[in-house]
């Protein structure tokens, strides 16, 4: 709107000056030389150059505009350049808005700079004078300077308003470099006037070759600049495409937040523009940081990233490391804009309670503050395994609760006002990297499902029914005095009759310390098994804990070291299964054998049948223990973790 007003105002002002000049010239006899001079001016108007990176052109006719002002005064010069501008707009097929602006801008430049020249020099138009004096040099400098400033400032203002960039920044970037060109044009115009007045008007024929050489030189120079600009843009596009692909692949690793970064990128850049950020480097920094802000997640265990529920305090501490780790990874890249600070601080809070550096208020980079608001909204309005997506209204209510506490109030207000058009549709195109990673995961799940579906049902005559009845009876009859060792002992009593196992262990996840420890062990080397502690995701037991999937014929050495194969008897293979109750991980049951590949698919199916009953029994022991604690009764030694120190 402001740009349109400026264009119309400029055009109206120029039209008024043309009318004024024509009225003034109607009472004056025009010199015949002006006709030839004006024709040469119109011809030179065909020698135009596009200024690199800006939708504007520079015409070689500026030299003749200066000369026309010096020779014939501002009124006749205004009439000349007005016709020249209209012819040029017609040749270039410019839009009406471009024609109106160029018409007004050039006539304003010529009239105001010409008026300033003659007011300063205090002389009449030079075609009436036989010779020149040195006094015109300073007024000529004022003529060139005022012409350049008016012309460039008006053009920069229109371009800046159209591109939503500061006009001063546009002027500095694209017009300051033209100062020598205008200075040269003014000098050349003075030489032309001197030749015409002191030699002969035919000296004008010396000017076209000089102008042509100047034009060709500038066109070559501008062409090289334009080629370099296109090359930089091509390299930058390839660079950003590579970054986007890698970032999307990392994002696809996190099945919980799949597709998150591309939505955040789109909305963050849009929100930055809403807040008036127009600096190109700042916008590129936000665009890249939005893609890369979760890079540090490659150092977070996958079972934490994809956990279908609330993280434990220990897991949350590990998750918090993704911000500084991501910044450290990206610091090795020489970004031309400040990406690393945004990535490092996108979880800082407005009140200083965030991480990793507890920055507050304006100390937090503006890009990080923008990213945190968009990041939160997208997380709240996306589906999660442990909850459905919130409505936009519910998510906005949460943003308002956190306004001034976690998030910058100004940014929250701007986002709420524009979120409907900032957030991309959920039907946005899926990136090829996300398709590749997601396809691989889907194929893996399909193969696993086929193996389960193809497995024949457990025959009734296999002798399992009596054992299942025993476990079921334990689950129904267990009371407040039962201990975890009762569940373990009965399980081992049954399983060692049905499987080639030499020992057994029950393992649970200590969420406060984020370690997996043994709560019961029996059979050979039970003392070694009882001392086990590990991290979710590592080793056999840790992997089963994290992924909630069974492991068959894995080597016990992965949990107990290479010495497990040299024990007497050796532990050479194992089968481990997750015990799940009502969707929660209760424990991991692991059985160890003294021969390699001791366990078959039948053994795996047997554990699959027994696991729910065992899990129910352990869950009931825990529940009874809690009830006993609340009631103040002594429930026996039911602690799942001993007081021994756990290595980790």
Protein Blocks (a to p, Z undefined) as FASTA:
>chain_A
ZZmmmmmmmmmmmmmmmmmmmmmmmmpccdfklmmmmmmmmmmmmmccddehiacdddfk
lmmmmmmmmmnojklmmmmmmmmmmmmmmmnopafklmmmmmmmmmmmmmmmmmmmmmmn
opacfklpcbdcfklmmmmmmmmmmmmmmmmmmmmmmmmmmnopafklmmmmmmmmmmmm
mmmmmmmmmmmmmmmmmmcmklmmmmmmmmmmmmmmmmmmmmmmmmmmmmmmmmmmmmmm
mmmmmmmmmmmmmmmlgoklmmmmmmmmmmmmmnopabfklmmmmmmmmmmmmmmmmmpc
fklmmogcdddfklmmmmmmmmmmmmmmmmmpccfbdfklmmmmmmccfkopacfklpah
jllcfklmmmmmmmmmmmmmpccfkbccddfklmmmmmmmmgoklpcfklmmmmmmmmmm
mpccfkbccdfklmmmmmmmmmmmmmmmmmmmmpccddfklommmmmmmmmmmmmmpcfk
bcfklmmmmmmmmmmmmpccfbdcdddddfknopacdfbdedehklmmmmgccdehiajk
lmmmmnopacehiafklmnojklmmmccddfbdcdddddeehiafbdcddddfbehkbcf
klmmmmmmmmmmmmmmmmmmmmmmmmmmmnopaebjabfbdfbdcdZZ
